[in-house]
């Protein structure tokens, strides 16, 4: 009897979770071309509620185009984009009240002060700064001492915090951040991601794009995007684990010469520079004496090689290469 | 409504924060009035005259002194060589050569016809015609003097004559300031309306701020109204400044209703603001906008009848002027200020302006895209 009851409870909780986990974004076969340039090809993915979803990819991969479609600023040529349960084209009016968009380029009024910008966006969304202050206090408190300063005179990190405050001031359900950390120093970047993590308490779903691989680890799930196509979508840890070979980190006194030598070595599959070392994979997934002999013959000294864990970047490069050869 | 008011407040904040623009907006009408009204005139003064007097009789000297006595002519050169005179005319040293051949005085004295030759530099056709008209006026005058002198030989009252008495209505003294000032006022309102609002809109595009504004629930018409209102007010303030200068500096008569003038300028401003914002919807940069706006403005202004009466333009030009808001305001301003026309006299112009205003504004709202 009790067992039966508890099972019933569990079932109820599960269905609750299902209801909670409703999709914030559902994209089906979204394509967009600018003239003859195909920016997006059949993009399909979905984002769950309260998730931090990252788009990682090089410049020109199509991240901004995709974000502009989600933000109702651009119409797709093909496919359907549902955001917060509404169609991006038909429901754009309602959607605009519920999304916060922070474009990659700083696009607040540079000739208005910090305070004036914030008040402006609050009023335009039909709310006040006071009403939603608790939501932005964590971020805005950093720039509040400079509230009389013109936005154009702020430093990069402060501009970014102001832009985030303005994008959040109407308590959006979905926050779209297009390369928010580009051009921001390492400390501010790390601070910024900590802020995003705290925003999750307010039930805000966040999609964020970045060219920095290290930031991918801060997301719940990550989509790797290249040439307008999504290569894979998975939690970052899983993406790393998807690396198909053993990865070795090789160092030598002259890095550039080392890469060239490694790429000449017959057993090498890939060799990419990574910081002050080179990440290498071999066809037999192991290192033997013949490699060291080969490298010393190439004139390299102080060669060290250790096995290392693959990062997102390694997996990304692997996927990119696969995509290129297919 | 609250949104529109707040958007307008933001525009004013930005305008007055830009120190250059906020000062220039009020300095421009003052400079424009003070410079253009007295400078742009069709009156011809100080025509430079070259005399070739091959006669050297009292008759020829009498004619020359008569020419010198008028305000139009200034004898700047006299010579006996026709070649030299022609050369100097070619070098633009003077505007008119009057050649008095020898025998001129003798012929007059013996009752024969005196002959003169005038060569006018006609690069500017209208000024050449005016110069010629002035010259023949002076000579006609001189002619009459000769007739009265010889009254004993020819009884002049026997010759029947038509005497015309004329009066110039609405501008009795033919004061060109009175004609130009209403035109310059139109120009002033056009520049403010056409350039500032459109540039402001394109600047939002250039700075990328439009992107952030587009994701807000602000409606298209709200945005367009918010962009129009500040410049509408500034245009009307500039008009007031212009009118005050007209009264204080040029003492221009103001016959008609000031309210009517302001109402018409108000409608006109909506028309040009709408047009400028429409242009701004397909310009990506301030440079592009300036180019198109300037092109339109020059056409509108030169065809509006600012300098040349538009009734004398070719037919197609008059048809074009049916969609030229500047032409309507030009006419309205002159009629109201100089003639005291009432709303009934200019109802056709007002209705046309309203139609243009409605069309251009709805075009701007329709064309403006929040989504690409």
Interface residues (C-beta under 8 A of the other chain):
Chain A: X68 X71 X72 X73 X74 X75 X92 X93 X96 X97 X99 X100 X101 X103 X105 X106 X107 X108 X109 X110 X111 X112 X116 X120 X121 X123 X124 X125 X126 X166
Chain B: X2 X3 X6 X7 X10 X13 X14 X17 X18 X207 X208 X209 X210 X211 X212 X213 X214 X215 X216 X217 X218 X370 X371 X372
